[in-house]
Amino acid sequence: MPTLEGHVILVTGAAKRIGRGIALRLAREGARVAVHYQESEAEAKATAAECGGAPLFRANLENVGEIESLFNAVTAHFGRIDGLVNNAARFTRINPLEVTEADWDFIHNVNLKATFFCCQQAAKHMLAGAGGSIVNISSLGGLHPWAHHAHYCASKAGVIMLTKALAKAFAPTVTVNSVAPGVIPFGPYDDRVTRLVAATPACRAGTADEIADAVVYFLTATKFTTGQILAVDGGLGLR
Ligand SMILES: NC(=O)c1ccc[n+]([C@@H]2O[C@H](COP(=O)([O-])OP(=O)(O)OC[C@H]3O[C@@H](n4cnc5c(N)ncnc54)[C@H](OP(=O)(O)O)[C@@H]3O)[C@@H](O)[C@H]2O)c1
């Protein structure tokens, strides 16, 4: 069974919530984790400490120049990069009739544009080295339409198609796969989460560690697994 022992893996948005869960799990699997954050410095420091003193990298992923600097800094620190988990994202609920250009750009600049350019940067470094694996965190919302999240759903559907197209582009050296989480709440449930959890065949919400299970699968799979989308949603997508 392949392991992640010694693999250098960058997790974006790793300070809190799902990203933190993925980073901690990868560290437990023996990976050398690069912890990326933007605003949540205190939480990122806590995640990095729990990852065994992992290095921290700050970048606003809306800016392609900062993405390039991020990958240069990670590869300068570790000498290489073997894995990338594109986890950072934004989420808003807005009636499509009221979505402004700014609302659209707010979501797409991070969820889709940054994911693309992080994949591009990772692949450039991986293709110049020993290859690697990319996992994009998409969403059940990229597979199923949610009326008041049309802009978000479109961004995550874009991530799913990017995953497939880039898997072809970077094969056979770099794999690109995606985990599509269902409902993974943190803190008290609002009405929307309560409704979605009630509709989930598994009869509960998911956890960050369950998303991390799927990430570890893709990062340890052979190069024969690429361009795949794995929904981790308790069966919610079967409705
Ligand atoms: N939670 C769910 O139920 C759920 C469901 C489906 C899909 N997902 C997906 O799973 C992933 C993680 O979800 P989550 O709920 O844990 O995410 P989240 O808390 O909403 O966001 C994760 C991190 O993204 C970072 N980020 C946002 N904008 C950024 C920017 N411009 N530059 C750099 N970093 C930026 C933030 O880092 P800082 O805090 O450091 O600024 C934030 O902590 C996301 O891709 C999300 O779409 C989540």
The ligand as an SDF file (V2000), in Angstrom:
LIG
                    3D

 48 52  0  0  0  0  0  0  0  0999 V2000
  -18.3270   23.0350    4.4700 N   0  0  0  0  0  0  0  0  0  0  0  0
  -19.1620   22.4580    3.6060 C   0  0  0  0  0  0  0  0  0  0  0  0
  -20.2730   22.0380    3.9520 O   0  0  0  0  0  0  0  0  0  0  0  0
  -18.7670   22.2550    2.1640 C   0  0  0  0  0  0  0  0  0  0  0  0
  -19.6750   21.6650    1.2900 C   0  0  0  0  0  0  0  0  0  0  0  0
  -19.3030   21.4710   -0.0370 C   0  0  0  0  0  0  0  0  0  0  0  0
  -18.0510   21.8670   -0.4770 C   0  0  0  0  0  0  0  0  0  0  0  0
  -17.1930   22.4490    0.3990 N   0  0  0  0  0  0  0  0  0  0  0  0
  -15.8670   22.8490   -0.0990 C   0  0  0  0  0  0  0  0  0  0  0  0
  -14.8600   22.3400    0.7630 O   0  0  0  0  0  0  0  0  0  0  0  0
  -13.7840   23.2890    0.8520 C   0  0  0  0  0  0  0  0  0  0  0  0
  -13.5850   23.6760    2.3190 C   0  0  0  0  0  0  0  0  0  0  0  0
  -14.8260   24.1190    2.8380 O   0  0  0  0  0  0  0  0  0  0  0  0
  -14.8950   24.9960    4.1760 P   0  0  0  0  0  0  0  0  0  0  0  0
  -16.3390   25.1820    4.4710 O   0  0  0  0  0  0  0  0  0  0  0  0
  -13.9840   24.4290    5.1870 O   0  0  0  0  0  0  0  0  0  0  0  0
  -14.2560   26.3620    3.5740 O   0  0  0  0  0  0  0  0  0  0  0  0
  -14.2470   27.8450    4.1270 P   0  0  0  0  0  0  0  0  0  0  0  0
  -14.0740   27.7950    5.5970 O   0  0  0  0  0  0  0  0  0  0  0  0
  -15.4190   28.5970    3.5900 O   0  0  0  0  0  0  0  0  0  0  0  0
  -12.9470   28.4230    3.3880 O   0  0  0  0  0  0  0  0  0  0  0  0
  -11.6920   27.7930    3.4900 C   0  0  0  0  0  0  0  0  0  0  0  0
  -10.6000   28.8190    3.4430 C   0  0  0  0  0  0  0  0  0  0  0  0
  -10.5000   29.4040    2.1330 O   0  0  0  0  0  0  0  0  0  0  0  0
   -9.6100   30.4810    2.3080 C   0  0  0  0  0  0  0  0  0  0  0  0
   -9.8110   31.5260    1.2940 N   0  0  0  0  0  0  0  0  0  0  0  0
  -10.9570   32.1330    0.9280 C   0  0  0  0  0  0  0  0  0  0  0  0
  -10.6910   33.1300    0.0550 N   0  0  0  0  0  0  0  0  0  0  0  0
   -9.3390   33.1390   -0.1230 C   0  0  0  0  0  0  0  0  0  0  0  0
   -8.4410   33.9390   -0.8790 C   0  0  0  0  0  0  0  0  0  0  0  0
   -8.8640   34.9780   -1.6410 N   0  0  0  0  0  0  0  0  0  0  0  0
   -7.1290   33.6730   -0.8130 N   0  0  0  0  0  0  0  0  0  0  0  0
   -6.6770   32.6770   -0.0420 C   0  0  0  0  0  0  0  0  0  0  0  0
   -7.4610   31.9000    0.7170 N   0  0  0  0  0  0  0  0  0  0  0  0
   -8.7840   32.1330    0.6730 C   0  0  0  0  0  0  0  0  0  0  0  0
   -9.8590   31.0510    3.7000 C   0  0  0  0  0  0  0  0  0  0  0  0
   -8.5920   31.1910    4.3400 O   0  0  0  0  0  0  0  0  0  0  0  0
   -8.3660   32.2980    5.5340 P   0  0  0  0  0  0  0  0  0  0  0  0
   -9.4110   32.0120    6.5550 O   0  0  0  0  0  0  0  0  0  0  0  0
   -6.9760   32.0250    6.0040 O   0  0  0  0  0  0  0  0  0  0  0  0
   -8.5100   33.6560    4.9060 O   0  0  0  0  0  0  0  0  0  0  0  0
  -10.7620   30.0050    4.3440 C   0  0  0  0  0  0  0  0  0  0  0  0
  -10.4040   29.7030    5.6820 O   0  0  0  0  0  0  0  0  0  0  0  0
  -14.1610   24.4530   -0.0450 C   0  0  0  0  0  0  0  0  0  0  0  0
  -13.6130   24.2560   -1.3210 O   0  0  0  0  0  0  0  0  0  0  0  0
  -15.6840   24.3490   -0.1120 C   0  0  0  0  0  0  0  0  0  0  0  0
  -16.2380   24.9400   -1.2700 O   0  0  0  0  0  0  0  0  0  0  0  0
  -17.5170   22.6660    1.7010 C   0  0  0  0  0  0  0  0  0  0  0  0
  1  2  1  0
  2  3  2  0
  2  4  1  0
  4  5  1  0
  4 48  2  0
  5  6  2  0
  6  7  1  0
  7  8  2  0
  8  9  1  0
  8 48  1  0
  9 10  1  0
  9 46  1  0
 10 11  1  0
 11 12  1  0
 11 44  1  0
 12 13  1  0
 13 14  1  0
 14 15  2  0
 14 16  1  0
 14 17  1  0
 17 18  1  0
 18 19  2  0
 18 20  1  0
 18 21  1  0
 21 22  1  0
 22 23  1  0
 23 24  1  0
 23 42  1  0
 24 25  1  0
 25 26  1  0
 25 36  1  0
 26 27  1  0
 26 35  1  0
 27 28  2  0
 28 29  1  0
 29 30  1  0
 29 35  2  0
 30 31  1  0
 30 32  2  0
 32 33  1  0
 33 34  2  0
 34 35  1  0
 36 37  1  0
 36 42  1  0
 37 38  1  0
 38 39  2  0
 38 40  1  0
 38 41  1  0
 42 43  1  0
 44 45  1  0
 44 46  1  0
 46 47  1  0
M  CHG  2   8   1  16  -1
M  END
$$$$
